[in-house]
Amino acid sequence: MSTDALTRLHRKPDRAGDRALLDEILDEVKVGTLSTVIDGLPWSVPMLFARDGDRILIHGSTGAGALRHVATGAPVTLTAFVLDGLVIADTLFDHSANYRSAVVRGTLDEVDVDPSHALDVLSDKLIPGRPDEVRTHTGKEMAATAVLALPIREGQWITKARSGPPGEPEDPSQWTGVVPARIAYDPPITSTGDEPPDSVRRLVGEN
């Protein structure tokens, strides 16, 4: 397959997005799917990630064999998807979804900075402000953690999005429309301590 086939939308090219959309998706989505090929077989795993400027950070155990494999330069893709709504048409064939999606290709590099910075970036994306509320990482924790970076390079990513209502119905008397979708957090469930920290309260919209 040519590189061009991986970087351009050949069906509905009008749905292609720019770098701003890519950053928007990567900053909003919490879990992406990292994929590669190991011993001739496809391998994919959902994992937490965070964009740090022009790179995507992922982390895992230093004992993870698959992570060691991709750290040696195996080509990978990381995909992310946001469901923004269900598009309800008057026929099942014309039902659709409003969404934003991204695919970033390349090879993973070991981070060239203190891995504690990468873990702080990842944690702050999940729960903004949380790194300032807890102790610093220990040397033992850092030694057990592998942090890798996927550079975001021009020509190695693609985005796609759909928005808006369904098309014109065959029968105008039938209801059509959009059911918006979003991620919402429920009230926190306490395990220890008296009150959730400020970061958690902000996350669930309590302050």
C-alpha positions in Angstrom: 0.0 0.0 0.0 1.3 3.5 -0.9 2.0 6.1 1.7 -0.6 8.3 -0.1 -3.3 5.8 0.7 -2.6 6.1 4.4 -2.5 9.9 4.6 -5.5 10.9 2.4 -9.2 10.2 2.6 -10.3 8.7 -0.6 -14.0 8.3 0.4 -15.7 11.5 1.5 -12.5 13.6 1.4 -14.5 16.6 2.6 -14.5 15.1 6.0 -10.7 15.4 6.4 -9.5 17.6 9.2 -6.5 19.8 9.9 -3.8 19.8 12.6 -6.1 21.8 14.9 -8.7 19.0 14.8 -5.9 16.5 15.4 -4.8 18.3 18.6 -8.4 18.7 19.7 -9.1 15.0 19.4 -5.8 14.0 21.1 -6.4 16.4 24.0 -10.0 15.3 24.5 -9.8 11.5 24.2 -8.5 9.7 27.2 -8.0 6.2 25.8 -6.5 5.4 22.4 -5.6 2.1 20.7 -2.0 1.3 20.0 -1.5 -1.2 17.2 1.5 -2.9 15.5 2.5 -6.4 14.1 4.3 -9.0 16.2 5.6 -12.1 14.6 3.3 -11.6 11.7 0.2 -11.2 13.8 -1.8 -8.0 14.5 -1.5 -6.6 18.0 -3.6 -3.9 19.5 -4.1 -2.6 23.0 -6.2 0.2 24.4 -4.1 2.5 26.6 -4.1 5.9 28.2 -2.1 8.6 26.4 -1.5 12.3 26.4 -0.3 14.8 23.8 2.8 16.8 24.8 3.3 19.4 22.1 4.3 17.6 18.9 4.4 14.1 20.4 2.1 11.6 22.1 3.2 10.0 25.4 2.3 6.5 26.5 3.6 4.5 29.4 3.5 1.0 30.9 5.5 -1.5 32.8 9.1 -2.1 31.8 8.3 -5.8 32.0 5.7 -5.6 29.2 7.0 -7.6 26.3 4.8 -5.9 23.7 5.9 -2.5 24.9 9.6 -3.5 24.6 8.8 -4.7 21.1 7.4 -1.3 19.9 10.3 0.5 21.7 12.7 -1.1 19.3 11.4 0.8 16.4 8.4 -1.3 15.2 5.9 0.8 13.2 2.8 1.6 15.1 -0.5 3.4 14.8 -2.4 5.1 17.5 -6.1 5.7 16.9 -8.6 7.9 18.8 -12.3 8.3 18.3 -15.0 10.6 19.8 -18.6 9.8 19.4 -20.5 13.2 19.3 -24.0 11.9 18.5 -26.2 9.4 16.8 -27.7 10.5 13.5 -31.3 9.2 13.2 -32.6 9.0 9.7 -35.9 7.6 8.3 -34.2 4.5 7.0 -31.7 2.2 8.7 -29.4 2.5 5.7 -29.1 6.2 6.2 -28.5 6.2 10.0 -25.1 7.5 10.9 -23.0 9.1 13.6 -21.4 12.5 14.3 -17.8 11.8 15.3 -14.2 12.9 15.2 -11.4 10.4 14.7 -7.6 10.5 14.3 -4.9 8.0 13.3 -1.2 8.8 13.9 1.5 6.6 12.4 5.2 6.3 13.2 7.7 4.7 15.5 8.0 5.1 19.3 11.0 6.6 20.9 12.0 6.5 24.6 11.4 9.9 26.1 14.5 12.2 26.3 13.4 13.9 29.5 12.8 12.8 33.1 10.0 10.2 32.9 8.4 11.8 35.9 7.5 14.8 33.6 5.7 12.4 31.2 3.7 10.8 34.0 2.7 14.2 35.3 1.5 15.2 31.7 -0.5 11.9 31.5 -2.0 12.3 35.0 -2.8 16.0 34.5 -4.7 15.1 31.3 -6.9 12.6 33.1 -7.4 14.7 36.2 -6.3 18.3 35.7 -4.4 19.6 38.8 -3.9 16.2 40.4 -0.1 16.1 40.1 0.1 19.1 42.5 -1.9 17.3 45.2 0.2 14.1 45.6 3.8 13.3 46.5 6.5 13.1 43.8 7.3 9.9 42.0 9.8 7.6 43.7 12.9 6.2 42.1 11.5 2.7 42.3 8.4 3.8 40.5 10.4 5.4 37.7 12.6 2.3 37.3 9.5 0.2 36.8 7.9 2.5 34.2 8.6 2.7 30.5 7.6 6.0 28.9 7.5 6.2 25.1 6.8 9.0 22.7 5.2 8.9 19.3 6.2 12.0 17.3 3.5 13.8 15.4 5.0 14.4 12.0 3.4 15.9 8.9 2.3 13.2 6.5 2.0 10.6 9.3 -1.5 11.4 10.6 -5.0 11.7 9.3 -8.2 13.0 10.9 -11.9 12.6 9.9 -15.1 14.1 11.2 -18.8 14.2 10.5 -21.3 16.7 12.0 -24.8 17.9 11.3 -28.2 16.4 10.7 -29.3 13.5 8.6 -30.0 13.9 4.9 -33.4 14.7 3.5 -35.9 11.9 4.4 -37.9 9.9 1.9 -40.9 10.4 4.1 -41.0 13.9 5.7 -43.6 12.8 8.2 -41.0 10.5 9.8 -38.9 11.9 12.7 -35.3 12.4 12.0 -32.6 14.2 14.0 -29.5 13.9 16.1 -29.1 12.4 19.6 -26.0 14.2 21.1 -23.5 12.1 23.0 -20.9 13.1 25.6 -18.8 11.7 28.5 -20.0 12.6 31.9 -18.6 11.8 35.4 -20.8 10.7 38.2 -20.3 11.8 41.8 -17.1 10.3 43.3 -17.2 7.2 45.5 -15.0 7.6 48.6 -12.6 4.8 49.6 -10.5 6.7 52.2 -10.4 10.2 53.6 -13.1 12.7 54.2 -13.6 14.9 51.1 -12.4 14.4 47.5 -9.5 16.7 46.5 -10.2 19.9 44.5 -9.0 18.2 41.3 -11.7 15.5 41.6 -14.4 18.0 42.6 -13.6 20.0 39.5 -13.6 16.9 37.3 -17.2 16.0 38.4 -18.3 19.7 38.3 -18.7 20.2 42.0 -16.7 23.4 42.1 
